[in-house]
Amino acid sequence: MAFDYGSIDLGLKNPFKLEGKVTAVRGLIESIAGISLLVIAAGSVKEDTTAGWILMVFGMLILAFGIRSLSSGIYATLKYFVGRNHPTSLAYNYSKSQASTAQEEQKEVAYTAQSLEEMLVGRKNSTFKEPNGFLSRLLHSLIPKLLFLPYPIRNVAQRLFGSWVSTLVALIAYGLVAFVSLSGFTGEAGELAFPVYSAILMFYVLFSWRSTGKPISRNAEKNIEALGTGALAKIISLSFILPIAIGLSMSWLMKEQHISKQEIDSWIEQLPSLHAGMYLIAIIILATLSCAIAFIMIKARLNSVTPSAEVSELRENWQESVHPDEIFINLDNLVMANRRYKEVPNRVYRELDPKLQEQIEGKGGFKGEMIQEIQPKLHSIDLGKNFTLARLLALVSGNLLYIIALTFTVFLAYSFINIYHYVDAANISSFKQAFNNQHVIQFSELLMTSFHLLIIGILIKAFAQLLTNTAHLFFAEMQFESLLVYFKCEGTFTESKISTGTGIHDSTRSENTLVRSSITPWIIVSRVISTTFAATGMKNLEHPRHIMEMHKDEGQLQAIKKDVIAFLKDRESIASITSERDLGNASQIHQLNQQTRAIPTQQAIAKDDEEAAGYLRQEEDLSPEPKG
């Protein structure tokens, strides 16, 4: 995703500085070795052109690998550019402020809004997937808590376990081959072909561990690799079929060419030995040491696992005089917005889209729901001193093995020069002379020396790669803590009218439509711990983020409830005048009303006085005069 600058730092630092420094030192040593070979080649090319070109080719290869290691190491120590949009969202982010970012990270999200709802409502964690394959199930049965580790770590554990099983099965198959070959099932040729089986076993075990040391693919961050028994079945089948097929073929060839077993034995004794048994011992020793270091790190990670899937829940019914739309508006614009972390907009996984269903005039129902995540903040991982030492040991020992493999690569270059010098000095001019017994023995010794150097280099580099990639995996893990909120609200509403200021003599009054709502909210809150695996470069944190832990958070749930209730209780249902000018105008109208009512009152009093005087005069006229 694009880098979005913000002046408020999110506190995400580069986790690869130590690893980068060690890798850069190794790359510097490799580069110096490559340049040294090039300088030596330039000085010897005039005297010995072929030897100079051999050193030139090896020097360029070593220099290329050294520059790559040096540049990647330096690159890993540079500033870690983290914007306001990091890390990756759990699901597609519908926030309008993150529209462009949401499109870029769409392929990297690990969940959907529906799956997040199922996890919160169902109190389950869909991150923990069932192992696939017999060997994978066996490993998870032996170490049950392995199920709760992130996918890359589970895949590394499965690879190591699969390599050990393959090694043990190959040794058992080797025993079966020895039984079939030496017991006479394949004839006399069975004993002659037995060294071939030893070489096949050695190469199989070597390349099995070499494939284990390959970096974890980014696709493995989204799923668990299968680990079945198909390869083991092939090994066991071939342990019976292969020796019989090779033995019968060699028996037929010996019979057709009239070659006796004694002749072949005498020719083989003159050839240098491959020492397959020594290589097997070296592989097992290096594998044991490498797996011991990896096991310490995996065990420390297992000890920190708390696979809880708990949430805090609120289900109530409120009777309030409020329009349903205002509930959702307040929740989105005030309650949730006030919980932002370092003012980063919340991740919106389900948009708040309230729907009012008016049934008859003034009555109806409503519903709406949303899922939001507060901006994740870095959650420190403290796995103890043993883990830190094991990770450092894996990093340093892996890079030391790379340097040792470099040494054998230089020896291999000079071994090729020795082969050239021997061929040039022998002055071989015909096939008959080339296949002379003495030439074959000396030439095969030189070839076997080069072959040993090559195999030793491959072997050491395989375990160097295993150790450095395992260390890198544990350097790369970053955990985040965030609040995941699911809000669902349903209910009914009715409308009624209320009027105030309707006295006989009032001229200013307020008429309002009052909405009475029956609200049934369902709020689920969970404090989630998620993990992702960082990288260097442009896509440093653009990788899937998986939920590993779900914890209750009663404090946040009650705080959300308190904020919503405070808004509902503070609502005004009756419109009033708040402007000072409006209040002044209303006062003038009131005074005018008082004056208007006062005029007819005075007229009525005067009329009453006149009527009273007329009545008195009439009474005087009707009364009789007194007699004298």
Secondary structure, DSSP 4 states (H G I P E B T S, - for coil): ------SS------TTHHHHHHHHHHHHHHHHHHHHHHHHHHHHTTT-HHHHHHHHHHHHHHHHHHHHHHHHHHHHHS-----TT-S--SS----GGGHHHHHHTTTT----HHHHHHHHHHT--TTSPPP-SHHHHHHHHHSGGGGGS-HHHHHHHHHHHHHHHHHHHHHHHHHHHHHHHHTTTT-THHHHHHHHHHHHHHHHHHHHHHHHTSPPPGGGGSSPPP--SHHHHHHHHHHHHHHHHHHHHHHHHHHHHT--HHHHHHHHHHSPP--HHHHHHHHHHHHHHHHHHHHHHHHHHHHT----B--EEEE--EEESS-HHHHHHHIIIIIIGGG-STTPPPEEEE----EEEEEETTEEEEEEEEEEEPPPEEE-----HHHHHHHHHHHHHHHHHHHHHHHHHHHHHHHHHHHHHHHHHHT--SHHHHT-HHHHHHHHHHHHHHHHHHHHHHHHHHHHHHHHHHHHHHHHEEEEEEEEEEEEEEEEEEEEEEEE---TT----EEEEEEEEEEEEEEEEEEEEEEEE--SSS-SS-S--EEEEEE--HHHHHHHHHHHHHHHHT---S-----HHHHHHHHHHHHHHHHHHHHHHHHHHHHHHHHHHHHHHHHHHHSPPPP-
